[in-house]
Amino acid sequence: MPLYSYHCEQCDEVYENMRSIKQRDVKLICPQCKESCTRILDLSSFQLKGGGWYNDGYSSKKQKTKKEE
């Protein structure tokens, strides 16, 4: 189950809650003030590192090698 972050605008607290994907947009009730919280988007930890994925044919133009020049 994914971990989602929710923000309470009433008491300005941020909560994390594990929910199913079907329940991700259902409002969460704040444990402190009992108001509804809205889901906030977190940054992804996905990164493309190194030159391999780019040089293996995913670039839009072909790079010339030293022998072709």
PQR file of N, CA, C, O and H, with PARSE charges and radii, in Angstrom:
ATOM      1  N   MET A   1       0.842  -1.183   0.000 -0.4000 1.5000
ATOM      2  CA  MET A   1       0.000   0.000   0.000 -0.0000 2.0000
ATOM      3  C   MET A   1       0.880   1.237   0.000  0.5500 1.7000
ATOM      4  O   MET A   1       1.854   1.302   0.751 -0.5500 1.4000
ATOM      5  N   PRO A   2       0.555   2.215  -0.829 -0.5600 1.5000
ATOM      6  CA  PRO A   2       1.360   3.436  -0.900  0.2800 2.0000
ATOM      7  C   PRO A   2       1.142   4.354   0.300  0.5500 1.7000
ATOM      8  O   PRO A   2       0.111   4.305   0.970 -0.5500 1.4000
ATOM      9  N   LEU A   3       2.121   5.172   0.543 -0.4000 1.5000
ATOM     10  CA  LEU A   3       2.087   6.143   1.631 -0.0000 2.0000
ATOM     11  C   LEU A   3       1.739   7.507   1.046  0.5500 1.7000
ATOM     12  O   LEU A   3       2.434   7.987   0.151 -0.5500 1.4000
ATOM     13  H   LEU A   3       2.959   5.212  -0.001  0.4000 1.0000
ATOM     14  N   TYR A   4       0.674   8.137   1.535 -0.4000 1.5000
ATOM     15  CA  TYR A   4       0.221   9.444   1.063 -0.0000 2.0000
ATOM     16  C   TYR A   4       0.364  10.477   2.170  0.5500 1.7000
ATOM     17  O   TYR A   4       0.266  10.154   3.353 -0.5500 1.4000
ATOM     18  H   TYR A   4       0.109   7.747   2.262  0.4000 1.0000
ATOM     19  N   SER A   5       0.598  11.726   1.771 -0.4000 1.5000
ATOM     20  CA  SER A   5       0.706  12.826   2.729 -0.0000 2.0000
ATOM     21  C   SER A   5      -0.548  13.694   2.642  0.5500 1.7000
ATOM     22  O   SER A   5      -1.058  13.973   1.557 -0.5500 1.4000
ATOM     23  H   SER A   5       0.677  11.989   0.809  0.4000 1.0000
ATOM     24  N   TYR A   6      -1.028  14.111   3.809 -0.4000 1.5000
ATOM     25  CA  TYR A   6      -2.225  14.942   3.905 -0.0000 2.0000
ATOM     26  C   TYR A   6      -1.914  16.167   4.742  0.5500 1.7000
ATOM     27  O   TYR A   6      -1.137  16.105   5.694 -0.5500 1.4000
ATOM     28  H   TYR A   6      -0.614  13.884   4.690  0.4000 1.0000
ATOM     29  N   HIS A   7      -2.537  17.295   4.372 -0.4000 1.5000
ATOM     30  CA  HIS A   7      -2.315  18.561   5.073 -0.0000 2.0000
ATOM     31  C   HIS A   7      -3.635  19.067   5.624  0.5500 1.7000
ATOM     32  O   HIS A   7      -4.631  19.149   4.906 -0.5500 1.4000
ATOM     33  H   HIS A   7      -3.168  17.346   3.598  0.4000 1.0000
ATOM     34  N   CYS A   8      -3.634  19.406   6.908 -0.4000 1.5000
ATOM     35  CA  CYS A   8      -4.808  20.006   7.547 -0.0000 2.0000
ATOM     36  C   CYS A   8      -4.644  21.521   7.504  0.5500 1.7000
ATOM     37  O   CYS A   8      -3.683  22.064   8.049 -0.5500 1.4000
ATOM     38  H   CYS A   8      -2.825  19.339   7.492  0.4000 1.0000
ATOM     39  N   GLU A   9      -5.580  22.194   6.858 -0.4000 1.5000
ATOM     40  CA  GLU A   9      -5.496  23.654   6.748 -0.0000 2.0000
ATOM     41  C   GLU A   9      -5.908  24.346   8.046  0.5500 1.7000
ATOM     42  O   GLU A   9      -5.526  25.492   8.281 -0.5500 1.4000
ATOM     43  H   GLU A   9      -6.361  21.753   6.415  0.4000 1.0000
ATOM     44  N   GLN A  10      -6.669  23.674   8.875 -0.4000 1.5000
ATOM     45  CA  GLN A  10      -7.130  24.262  10.130 -0.0000 2.0000
ATOM     46  C   GLN A  10      -5.996  24.382  11.150  0.5500 1.7000
ATOM     47  O   GLN A  10      -5.778  25.459  11.705 -0.5500 1.4000
ATOM     48  H   GLN A  10      -6.979  22.743   8.683  0.4000 1.0000
ATOM     49  N   CYS A  11      -5.275  23.292  11.402 -0.4000 1.5000
ATOM     50  CA  CYS A  11      -4.209  23.315  12.404 -0.0000 2.0000
ATOM     51  C   CYS A  11      -2.807  23.277  11.781  0.5500 1.7000
ATOM     52  O   CYS A  11      -1.812  23.262  12.505 -0.5500 1.4000
ATOM     53  H   CYS A  11      -5.451  22.417  10.952  0.4000 1.0000
ATOM     54  N   ASP A  12      -2.721  23.261  10.449 -0.4000 1.5000
ATOM     55  CA  ASP A  12      -1.473  23.338   9.685 -0.0000 2.0000
ATOM     56  C   ASP A  12      -0.531  22.161   9.974  0.5500 1.7000
ATOM     57  O   ASP A  12       0.688  22.334   9.988 -0.5500 1.4000
ATOM     58  H   ASP A  12      -3.530  23.273   9.861  0.4000 1.0000
ATOM     59  N   GLU A  13      -1.086  20.979  10.201 -0.4000 1.5000
ATOM     60  CA  GLU A  13      -0.295  19.774  10.421 -0.0000 2.0000
ATOM     61  C   GLU A  13      -0.255  18.941   9.148  0.5500 1.7000
ATOM     62  O   GLU A  13      -1.177  18.990   8.334 -0.5500 1.4000
ATOM     63  H   GLU A  13      -2.076  20.839  10.190  0.4000 1.0000
ATOM     64  N   VAL A  14       0.820  18.176   8.981 -0.4000 1.5000
ATOM     65  CA  VAL A  14       0.971  17.266   7.854 -0.0000 2.0000
ATOM     66  C   VAL A  14       1.021  15.843   8.396  0.5500 1.7000
ATOM     67  O   VAL A  14       1.778  15.546   9.320 -0.5500 1.4000
ATOM     68  H   VAL A  14       1.569  18.136   9.642  0.4000 1.0000
ATOM     69  N   TYR A  15       0.201  14.963   7.808 -0.4000 1.5000
ATOM     70  CA  TYR A  15       0.112  13.583   8.245 -0.0000 2.0000
ATOM     71  C   TYR A  15       0.419  12.659   7.077  0.5500 1.7000
ATOM     72  O   TYR A  15       0.136  12.985   5.925 -0.5500 1.4000
ATOM     73  H   TYR A  15      -0.414  15.205   7.057  0.4000 1.0000
ATOM     74  N   GLU A  16       1.000  11.502   7.382 -0.4000 1.5000
ATOM     75  CA  GLU A  16       1.226  10.468   6.393 -0.0000 2.0000
ATOM     76  C   GLU A  16       0.325   9.292   6.740  0.5500 1.7000
ATOM     77  O   GLU A  16       0.166   8.935   7.907 -0.5500 1.4000
ATOM     78  H   GLU A  16       1.230  11.237   8.318  0.4000 1.0000
ATOM     79  N   ASN A  17      -0.260   8.696   5.706 -0.4000 1.5000
ATOM     80  CA  ASN A  17      -1.200   7.615   5.926 -0.0000 2.0000
ATOM     81  C   ASN A  17      -1.065   6.598   4.793  0.5500 1.7000
ATOM     82  O   ASN A  17      -1.021   6.970   3.620 -0.5500 1.4000
ATOM     83  H   ASN A  17      -0.131   8.986   4.758  0.4000 1.0000
ATOM     84  N   MET A  18      -1.000   5.304   5.152 -0.4000 1.5000
ATOM     85  CA  MET A  18      -0.966   4.263   4.131 -0.0000 2.0000
ATOM     86  C   MET A  18      -2.398   3.896   3.766  0.5500 1.7000
ATOM     87  O   MET A  18      -3.191   3.490   4.617 -0.5500 1.4000
ATOM     88  H   MET A  18      -1.036   5.002   6.105  0.4000 1.0000
ATOM     89  N   ARG A  19      -2.714   4.048   2.469 -0.4000 1.5000
ATOM     90  CA  ARG A  19      -4.053   3.757   1.978 -0.0000 2.0000
ATOM     91  C   ARG A  19      -3.953   3.036   0.656  0.5500 1.7000
ATOM     92  O   ARG A  19      -2.921   3.082  -0.014 -0.5500 1.4000
ATOM     93  H   ARG A  19      -2.070   4.377   1.778  0.4000 1.0000
ATOM     94  N   SER A  20      -5.023   2.373   0.285 -0.4000 1.5000
ATOM     95  CA  SER A  20      -5.051   1.741  -1.029 -0.0000 2.0000
ATOM     96  C   SER A  20      -5.207   2.828  -2.098  0.5500 1.7000
ATOM     97  O   SER A  20      -5.607   3.953  -1.799 -0.5500 1.4000
ATOM     98  H   SER A  20      -5.861   2.336   0.829  0.4000 1.0000
ATOM     99  N   ILE A  21      -4.892   2.482  -3.318 -0.4000 1.5000
ATOM    100  CA  ILE A  21      -4.970   3.459  -4.406 -0.0000 2.0000
ATOM    101  C   ILE A  21      -6.409   3.925  -4.609  0.5500 1.7000
ATOM    102  O   ILE A  21      -6.634   5.076  -4.984 -0.5500 1.4000
ATOM    103  H   ILE A  21      -4.567   1.568  -3.560  0.4000 1.0000
ATOM    104  N   LYS A  22      -7.367   3.066  -4.371 -0.4000 1.5000
ATOM    105  CA  LYS A  22      -8.771   3.447  -4.527 -0.0000 2.0000
ATOM    106  C   LYS A  22      -9.202   4.479  -3.483  0.5500 1.7000
ATOM    107  O   LYS A  22     -10.125   5.254  -3.734 -0.5500 1.4000
ATOM    108  H   LYS A  22      -7.184   2.132  -4.067  0.4000 1.0000
ATOM    109  N   GLN A  23      -8.551   4.502  -2.317 -0.4000 1.5000
ATOM    110  CA  GLN A  23      -8.929   5.412  -1.236 -0.0000 2.0000
ATOM    111  C   GLN A  23      -8.057   6.663  -1.169  0.5500 1.7000
ATOM    112  O   GLN A  23      -8.209   7.449  -0.234 -0.5500 1.4000
ATOM    113  H   GLN A  23      -7.801   3.872  -2.113  0.4000 1.0000
ATOM    114  N   ARG A  24      -7.148   6.878  -2.123 -0.4000 1.5000
ATOM    115  CA  ARG A  24      -6.198   7.977  -2.017 -0.0000 2.0000
ATOM    116  C   ARG A  24      -6.851   9.360  -2.035  0.5500 1.7000
ATOM    117  O   ARG A  24      -6.332  10.285  -1.411 -0.5500 1.4000
ATOM    118  H   ARG A  24      -7.025   6.239  -2.882  0.4000 1.0000
ATOM    119  N   ASP A  25      -7.984   9.521  -2.741 -0.4000 1.5000
ATOM    120  CA  ASP A  25      -8.628  10.829  -2.825 -0.0000 2.0000
ATOM    121  C   ASP A  25      -9.737  11.026  -1.792  0.5500 1.7000
ATOM    122  O   ASP A  25     -10.354  12.090  -1.742 -0.5500 1.4000
ATOM    123  H   ASP A  25      -8.405   8.769  -3.247  0.4000 1.0000
ATOM    124  N   VAL A  26      -9.991  10.018  -0.977 -0.4000 1.5000
ATOM    125  CA  VAL A  26     -10.975  10.148   0.084 -0.0000 2.0000
ATOM    126  C   VAL A  26     -10.373  11.034   1.169  0.5500 1.7000
ATOM    127  O   VAL A  26      -9.229  10.831   1.575 -0.5500 1.4000
ATOM    128  H   VAL A  26      -9.490   9.154  -1.017  0.4000 1.0000
ATOM    129  N   LYS A  27     -11.133  12.006   1.635 -0.4000 1.5000
ATOM    130  CA  LYS A  27     -10.632  12.961   2.631 -0.0000 2.0000
ATOM    131  C   LYS A  27     -10.280  12.254   3.934  0.5500 1.7000
ATOM    132  O   LYS A  27     -10.993  11.358   4.384 -0.5500 1.4000
ATOM    133  H   LYS A  27     -12.063  12.171   1.306  0.4000 1.0000
ATOM    134  N   LEU A  28      -9.180  12.668   4.522 -0.4000 1.5000
ATOM    135  CA  LEU A  28      -8.734  12.146   5.812 -0.0000 2.0000
ATOM    136  C   LEU A  28      -9.165  13.131   6.892  0.5500 1.7000
ATOM    137  O   LEU A  28      -9.102  14.343   6.690 -0.5500 1.4000
ATOM    138  H   LEU A  28      -8.600  13.396   4.156  0.4000 1.0000
ATOM    139  N   ILE A  29      -9.598  12.618   8.027 -0.4000 1.5000
ATOM    140  CA  ILE A  29     -10.003  13.458   9.153 -0.0000 2.0000
ATOM    141  C   ILE A  29      -8.789  13.690  10.039  0.5500 1.7000
ATOM    142  O   ILE A  29      -8.109  12.739  10.424 -0.5500 1.4000
ATOM    143  H   ILE A  29      -9.650  11.633   8.191  0.4000 1.0000
ATOM    144  N   CYS A  30      -8.516  14.940  10.362 -0.4000 1.5000
ATOM    145  CA  CYS A  30      -7.379  15.305  11.196 -0.0000 2.0000
ATOM    146  C   CYS A  30      -7.572  14.755  12.614  0.5500 1.7000
ATOM    147  O   CYS A  30      -8.631  14.956  13.209 -0.5500 1.4000
ATOM    148  H   CYS A  30      -9.069  15.713  10.049  0.4000 1.0000
ATOM    149  N   PRO A  31      -6.571  14.069  13.161 -0.5600 1.5000
ATOM    150  CA  PRO A  31      -6.702  13.526  14.519  0.2800 2.0000
ATOM    151  C   PRO A  31      -6.765  14.596  15.608  0.5500 1.7000
ATOM    152  O   PRO A  31      -7.310  14.344  16.683 -0.5500 1.4000
ATOM    153  N   GLN A  32      -6.217  15.786  15.352 -0.4000 1.5000
ATOM    154  CA  GLN A  32      -6.195  16.823  16.383 -0.0000 2.0000
ATOM    155  C   GLN A  32      -7.458  17.676  16.394  0.5500 1.7000
ATOM    156  O   GLN A  32      -8.088  17.848  17.437 -0.5500 1.4000
ATOM    157  H   GLN A  32      -5.775  15.991  14.479  0.4000 1.0000
ATOM    158  N   CYS A  33      -7.829  18.212  15.222 -0.4000 1.5000
ATOM    159  CA  CYS A  33      -8.944  19.169  15.211 -0.0000 2.0000
ATOM    160  C   CYS A  33     -10.217  18.615  14.579  0.5500 1.7000
ATOM    161  O   CYS A  33     -11.238  19.302  14.562 -0.5500 1.4000
ATOM    162  H   CYS A  33      -7.317  18.072  14.374  0.4000 1.0000
ATOM    163  N   LYS A  34     -10.179  17.392  14.060 -0.4000 1.5000
ATOM    164  CA  LYS A  34     -11.335  16.693  13.482 -0.0000 2.0000
ATOM    165  C   LYS A  34     -11.878  17.365  12.221  0.5500 1.7000
ATOM    166  O   LYS A  34     -13.045  17.173  11.878 -0.5500 1.4000
ATOM    167  H   LYS A  34      -9.349  16.834  14.073  0.4000 1.0000
ATOM    168  N   GLU A  35     -11.052  18.148  11.527 -0.4000 1.5000
ATOM    169  CA  GLU A  35     -11.428  18.738  10.245 -0.0000 2.0000
ATOM    170  C   GLU A  35     -10.899  17.859   9.120  0.5500 1.7000
ATOM    171  O   GLU A  35     -10.047  17.001   9.353 -0.5500 1.4000
ATOM    172  H   GLU A  35     -10.105  18.305  11.805  0.4000 1.0000
ATOM    173  N   SER A  36     -11.395  18.063   7.906 -0.4000 1.5000
ATOM    174  CA  SER A  36     -10.924  17.236   6.792 -0.0000 2.0000
ATOM    175  C   SER A  36      -9.584  17.753   6.263  0.5500 1.7000
ATOM    176  O   SER A  36      -9.338  18.958   6.233 -0.5500 1.4000
ATOM    177  H   SER A  36     -12.087  18.760   7.717  0.4000 1.0000
ATOM    178  N   CYS A  37      -8.739  16.836   5.855 -0.4000 1.5000
ATOM    179  CA  CYS A  37      -7.415  17.152   5.321 -0.0000 2.0000
ATOM    180  C   CYS A  37      -7.405  16.901   3.820  0.5500 1.7000
ATOM    181  O   CYS A  37      -8.165  16.072   3.318 -0.5500 1.4000
ATOM    182  H   CYS A  37      -8.939  15.856   5.879  0.4000 1.0000
ATOM    183  N   THR A  38      -6.552  17.611   3.111 -0.4000 1.5000
ATOM    184  CA  THR A  38      -6.408  17.409   1.685 -0.0000 2.0000
ATOM    185  C   THR A  38      -5.083  16.724   1.400  0.5500 1.7000
ATOM    186  O   THR A  38      -4.104  16.910   2.123 -0.5500 1.4000
ATOM    187  H   THR A  38      -5.935  18.284   3.519  0.4000 1.0000
ATOM    188  N   ARG A  39      -5.064  15.927   0.337 -0.4000 1.5000
ATOM    189  CA  ARG A  39      -3.850  15.197  -0.032 -0.0000 2.0000
ATOM    190  C   ARG A  39      -2.891  16.137  -0.727  0.5500 1.7000
ATOM    191  O   ARG A  39      -3.296  16.937  -1.571 -0.5500 1.4000
ATOM    192  H   ARG A  39      -5.860  15.776  -0.250  0.4000 1.0000
ATOM    193  N   ILE A  40      -1.613  16.044  -0.375 -0.4000 1.5000
ATOM    194  CA  ILE A  40      -0.585  16.851  -1.023 -0.0000 2.0000
ATOM    195  C   ILE A  40       0.330  15.922  -1.812  0.5500 1.7000
ATOM    196  O   ILE A  40       0.480  14.749  -1.470 -0.5500 1.4000
ATOM    197  H   ILE A  40      -1.284  15.394   0.310  0.4000 1.0000
ATOM    198  N   LEU A  41       0.937  16.449  -2.859 -0.4000 1.5000
ATOM    199  CA  LEU A  41       1.823  15.658  -3.697 -0.0000 2.0000
ATOM    200  C   LEU A  41       3.236  15.720  -3.152  0.5500 1.7000
ATOM    201  O   LEU A  41       3.752  16.793  -2.841 -0.5500 1.4000
ATOM    202  H   LEU A  41       0.815  17.402  -3.136  0.4000 1.0000
ATOM    203  N   ASP A  42       3.847  14.563  -3.041 -0.4000 1.5000
ATOM    204  CA  ASP A  42       5.239  14.459  -2.597 -0.0000 2.0000
ATOM    205  C   ASP A  42       6.144  14.319  -3.814  0.5500 1.7000
ATOM    206  O   ASP A  42       5.695  13.937  -4.894 -0.5500 1.4000
ATOM    207  H   ASP A  42       3.428  13.691  -3.294  0.4000 1.0000
ATOM    208  N   LEU A  43       7.402  14.626  -3.629 -0.4000 1.5000
ATOM    209  CA  LEU A  43       8.370  14.448  -4.696 -0.0000 2.0000
ATOM    210  C   LEU A  43       8.707  12.972  -4.847  0.5500 1.7000
ATOM    211  O   LEU A  43       8.755  12.226  -3.869 -0.5500 1.4000
ATOM    212  H   LEU A  43       7.767  14.935  -2.751  0.4000 1.0000
ATOM    213  N   SER A  44       8.932  12.576  -6.058 -0.4000 1.5000
ATOM    214  CA  SER A  44       9.302  11.190  -6.336 -0.0000 2.0000
ATOM    215  C   SER A  44      10.794  11.001  -6.111  0.5500 1.7000
ATOM    216  O   SER A  44      11.574  11.945  -6.240 -0.5500 1.4000
ATOM    217  H   SER A  44       8.893  13.182  -6.852  0.4000 1.0000
ATOM    218  N   SER A  45      11.182   9.796  -5.781 -0.4000 1.5000
ATOM    219  CA  SER A  45      12.598   9.505  -5.586 -0.0000 2.0000
ATOM    220  C   SER A  45      13.205   8.880  -6.839  0.5500 1.7000
ATOM    221  O   SER A  45      14.343   8.414  -6.800 -0.5500 1.4000
ATOM    222  H   SER A  45      10.549   9.029  -5.676  0.4000 1.0000
ATOM    223  N   PHE A  46      12.469   8.863  -7.946 -0.4000 1.5000
ATOM    224  CA  PHE A  46      12.926   8.269  -9.197 -0.0000 2.0000
ATOM    225  C   PHE A  46      13.984   9.158  -9.846  0.5500 1.7000
ATOM    226  O   PHE A  46      13.770  10.360 -10.006 -0.5500 1.4000
ATOM    227  H   PHE A  46      11.544   9.242  -7.977  0.4000 1.0000
ATOM    228  N   GLN A  47      15.134   8.572 -10.224 -0.4000 1.5000
ATOM    229  CA  GLN A  47      16.215   9.327 -10.856 -0.0000 2.0000
ATOM    230  C   GLN A  47      16.817   8.500 -11.974  0.5500 1.7000
ATOM    231  O   GLN A  47      16.924   7.279 -11.868 -0.5500 1.4000
ATOM    232  H   GLN A  47      15.308   7.595 -10.094  0.4000 1.0000
ATOM    233  N   LEU A  48      17.210   9.170 -13.046 -0.4000 1.5000
ATOM    234  CA  LEU A  48      17.971   8.537 -14.103 -0.0000 2.0000
ATOM    235  C   LEU A  48      19.392   9.040 -13.968  0.5500 1.7000
ATOM    236  O   LEU A  48      19.658  10.226 -14.167 -0.5500 1.4000
ATOM    237  H   LEU A  48      17.123  10.162 -13.133  0.4000 1.0000
ATOM    238  N   LYS A  49      20.309   8.142 -13.630 -0.4000 1.5000
ATOM    239  CA  LYS A  49      21.696   8.531 -13.420 -0.0000 2.0000
ATOM    240  C   LYS A  49      22.586   7.895 -14.472  0.5500 1.7000
ATOM    241  O   LYS A  49      22.289   6.819 -14.991 -0.5500 1.4000
ATOM    242  H   LYS A  49      20.093   7.179 -13.469  0.4000 1.0000
ATOM    243  N   GLY A  50      23.668   8.569 -14.774 -0.4000 1.5000
ATOM    244  CA  GLY A  50      24.642   8.043 -15.715 -0.0000 2.0000
ATOM    245  C   GLY A  50      24.289   8.379 -17.147  0.5500 1.7000
ATOM    246  O   GLY A  50      23.211   8.906 -17.422 -0.5500 1.4000
ATOM    247  H   GLY A  50      23.909   9.444 -14.353  0.4000 1.0000
ATOM    248  N   GLY A  51      25.183   8.078 -18.047 -0.4000 1.5000
ATOM    249  CA  GLY A  51      24.969   8.400 -19.450 -0.0000 2.0000
ATOM    250  C   GLY A  51      24.448   7.237 -20.260  0.5500 1.7000
ATOM    251  O   GLY A  51      24.145   7.413 -21.440 -0.5500 1.4000
ATOM    252  H   GLY A  51      26.058   7.649 -17.824  0.4000 1.0000
ATOM    253  N   GLY A  52      24.329   6.055 -19.679 -0.4000 1.5000
ATOM    254  CA  GLY A  52      23.951   4.863 -20.428 -0.0000 2.0000
ATOM    255  C   GLY A  52      22.562   4.905 -21.016  0.5500 1.7000
ATOM    256  O   GLY A  52      22.386   4.542 -22.179 -0.5500 1.4000
ATOM    257  H   GLY A  52      24.575   5.912 -18.721  0.4000 1.0000
ATOM    258  N   TRP A  53      21.575   5.330 -20.265 -0.4000 1.5000
ATOM    259  CA  TRP A  53      20.205   5.322 -20.769 -0.0000 2.0000
ATOM    260  C   TRP A  53      20.047   6.315 -21.904  0.5500 1.7000
ATOM    261  O   TRP A  53      19.236   6.085 -22.801 -0.5500 1.4000
ATOM    262  H   TRP A  53      21.718   5.624 -19.321  0.4000 1.0000
ATOM    263  N   TYR A  54      20.785   7.401 -21.896 -0.4000 1.5000
ATOM    264  CA  TYR A  54      20.688   8.418 -22.934 -0.0000 2.0000
ATOM    265  C   TYR A  54      21.458   8.002 -24.176  0.5500 1.7000
ATOM    266  O   TYR A  54      20.987   8.225 -25.291 -0.5500 1.4000
ATOM    267  H   TYR A  54      21.443   7.588 -21.167  0.4000 1.0000
ATOM    268  N   ASN A  55      22.616   7.410 -24.014 -0.4000 1.5000
ATOM    269  CA  ASN A  55      23.469   7.043 -25.144 -0.0000 2.0000
ATOM    270  C   ASN A  55      23.029   5.750 -25.827  0.5500 1.7000
ATOM    271  O   ASN A  55      23.528   5.442 -26.910 -0.5500 1.4000
ATOM    272  H   ASN A  55      22.999   7.229 -23.108  0.4000 1.0000
ATOM    273  N   ASP A  56      22.128   4.997 -25.243 -0.4000 1.5000
ATOM    274  CA  ASP A  56      21.723   3.720 -25.818 -0.0000 2.0000
ATOM    275  C   ASP A  56      20.589   3.835 -26.825  0.5500 1.7000
ATOM    276  O   ASP A  56      19.940   2.829 -27.114 -0.5500 1.4000
ATOM    277  H   ASP A  56      21.723   5.247 -24.364  0.4000 1.0000
ATOM    278  N   GLY A  57      20.326   5.001 -27.365 -0.4000 1.5000
ATOM    279  CA  GLY A  57      19.321   5.121 -28.408 -0.0000 2.0000
ATOM    280  C   GLY A  57      18.078   5.872 -28.013  0.5500 1.7000
ATOM    281  O   GLY A  57      17.124   5.916 -28.790 -0.5500 1.4000
ATOM    282  H   GLY A  57      20.853   5.818 -27.130  0.4000 1.0000
ATOM    283  N   TYR A  58      18.048   6.463 -26.844 -0.4000 1.5000
ATOM    284  CA  TYR A  58      16.864   7.200 -26.415 -0.0000 2.0000
ATOM    285  C   TYR A  58      16.972   8.690 -26.729  0.5500 1.7000
ATOM    286  O   TYR A  58      16.026   9.437 -26.480 -0.5500 1.4000
ATOM    287  H   TYR A  58      18.823   6.427 -26.213  0.4000 1.0000
ATOM    288  N   SER A  59      18.083   9.127 -27.259 -0.4000 1.5000
ATOM    289  CA  SER A  59      18.229  10.541 -27.601 -0.0000 2.0000
ATOM    290  C   SER A  59      17.576  10.802 -28.957  0.5500 1.7000
ATOM    291  O   SER A  59      17.359   9.870 -29.731 -0.5500 1.4000
ATOM    292  H   SER A  59      18.852   8.520 -27.462  0.4000 1.0000
ATOM    293  N   SER A  60      17.266  12.052 -29.242 -0.4000 1.5000
ATOM    294  CA  SER A  60      16.573  12.387 -30.483 -0.0000 2.0000
ATOM    295  C   SER A  60      17.516  12.430 -31.675  0.5500 1.7000
ATOM    296  O   SER A  60      17.076  12.156 -32.792 -0.5500 1.4000
ATOM    297  H   SER A  60      17.442  12.809 -28.613  0.4000 1.0000
ATOM    298  N   LYS A  61      18.786  12.759 -31.495 -0.4000 1.5000
ATOM    299  CA  LYS A  61      19.723  12.793 -32.601 -0.0000 2.0000
ATOM    300  C   LYS A  61      20.915  11.902 -32.291  0.5500 1.7000
ATOM    301  O   LYS A  61      21.309  11.749 -31.135 -0.5500 1.4000
ATOM    302  H   LYS A  61      19.143  12.982 -30.588  0.4000 1.0000
ATOM    303  N   LYS A  62      21.476  11.324 -33.326 -0.4000 1.5000
ATOM    304  CA  LYS A  62      22.613  10.425 -33.159 -0.0000 2.0000
ATOM    305  C   LYS A  62      23.874  11.244 -32.930  0.5500 1.7000
ATOM    306  O   LYS A  62      24.076  12.284 -33.555 -0.5500 1.4000
ATOM    307  H   LYS A  62      21.156  11.449 -34.265  0.4000 1.0000
ATOM    308  N   GLN A  63      24.706  10.767 -32.036 -0.4000 1.5000
ATOM    309  CA  GLN A  63      25.966  11.439 -31.760 -0.0000 2.0000
ATOM    310  C   GLN A  63      27.048  10.839 -32.645  0.5500 1.7000
ATOM    311  O   GLN A  63      27.109   9.623 -32.825 -0.5500 1.4000
ATOM    312  H   GLN A  63      24.541   9.922 -31.528  0.4000 1.0000
ATOM    313  N   LYS A  64      27.907  11.700 -33.199 -0.4000 1.5000
ATOM    314  CA  LYS A  64      28.992  11.246 -34.043 -0.0000 2.0000
ATOM    315  C   LYS A  64      30.174  10.811 -33.180  0.5500 1.7000
ATOM    316  O   LYS A  64      30.531  11.465 -32.200 -0.5500 1.4000
ATOM    317  H   LYS A  64      27.858  12.688 -33.053  0.4000 1.0000
ATOM    318  N   THR A  65      30.756   9.708 -33.569 -0.4000 1.5000
ATOM    319  CA  THR A  65      31.957   9.264 -32.868 -0.0000 2.0000
ATOM    320  C   THR A  65      33.163   9.961 -33.477  0.5500 1.7000
ATOM    321  O   THR A  65      33.030  10.613 -34.513 -0.5500 1.4000
ATOM    322  H   THR A  65      30.466   9.177 -34.365  0.4000 1.0000
ATOM    323  N   LYS A  66      34.316   9.844 -32.875 -0.4000 1.5000
ATOM    324  CA  LYS A  66      35.510  10.523 -33.361 -0.0000 2.0000
ATOM    325  C   LYS A  66      35.954   9.966 -34.715  0.5500 1.7000
ATOM    326  O   LYS A  66      36.549  10.698 -35.506 -0.5500 1.4000
ATOM    327  H   LYS A  66      34.424   9.314 -32.034  0.4000 1.0000
ATOM    328  N   LYS A  67      35.677   8.678 -35.005 -0.4000 1.5000
ATOM    329  CA  LYS A  67      36.072   8.084 -36.263 -0.0000 2.0000
ATOM    330  C   LYS A  67      35.255   8.626 -37.432  0.5500 1.7000
ATOM    331  O   LYS A  67      35.773   8.723 -38.545 -0.5500 1.4000
ATOM    332  H   LYS A  67      35.194   8.083 -34.362  0.4000 1.0000
ATOM    333  N   GLU A  68      33.978   8.984 -37.205 -0.4000 1.5000
ATOM    334  CA  GLU A  68      33.116   9.498 -38.268 -0.0000 2.0000
ATOM    335  C   GLU A  68      33.459  10.928 -38.636  0.5500 1.7000
ATOM    336  O   GLU A  68      33.178  11.351 -39.757 -0.5500 1.4000
ATOM    337  H   GLU A  68      33.557   8.906 -36.301  0.4000 1.0000
ATOM    338  N   GLU A  69      34.063  11.694 -37.721 -0.4000 1.5000
ATOM    339  CA  GLU A  69      34.370  13.099 -37.973 -0.0000 2.0000
ATOM    340  C   GLU A  69      35.594  13.197 -38.774  0.5500 1.7000
ATOM    341  O   GLU A  69      36.032  14.300 -39.101 -0.5500 1.4000
ATOM    342  H   GLU A  69      34.291  11.350 -36.810  0.4000 1.0000
TER
END
